[in-house]
Amino acid sequence: MNVNKQILQLVRDPSFDNIFPNKMIKALGERNGSDYLNTLALMSAQIKLLLKNDVIGKVDHDYVKTQHPHKPTLTKTAISLNKRYINYKQQLLLNMGEAEEYKKLCVEYPELQFELQPKYNSVREKNTKILGNIKAIESLLNNKST
């Protein structure tokens, strides 16, 4: 594999979980002081090599590391679980905001409490289920990393 050592270092850096070429070009340019076009051409060729050698994989429109320096090869299952985990966390935050707003509305408009209370209860129940999903996925992801 003829991957540039500096690019390989960037890919192995723990802060680069999702590989975004523009971030890598910027980081490589900062390290080398290279001009943008030369770095862009280098990155394009290097990404192809990294894909070919299964160091990174393409999931949807993102490049994702498939190998971590201190972890075994990251499988498509782990990538899928990570995406699901992120999705559940986003849902939980959204629902928490919704529940908080129902609570505020009940205080501000007590006459609507009879109508809003079931909605508030429903959102809290969804949050409990989502939190259970998050904990289950966290336990799987933690087991894979050990």
Secondary structure as GFF3:
##gff-version 3
##sequence-region A 1 146
A	DSSP	alpha_helix	5	12	.	.	.	ID=ss1
A	DSSP	beta_strand	18	19	.	.	.	ID=ss2
A	DSSP	alpha_helix	21	32	.	.	.	ID=ss3
A	DSSP	alpha_helix	36	52	.	.	.	ID=ss4
A	DSSP	beta_strand	56	59	.	.	.	ID=ss5
A	DSSP	beta_strand	62	65	.	.	.	ID=ss6
A	DSSP	alpha_helix	76	108	.	.	.	ID=ss7
A	DSSP	three_ten_helix	110	112	.	.	.	ID=ss8
A	DSSP	alpha_helix	113	145	.	.	.	ID=ss9
###
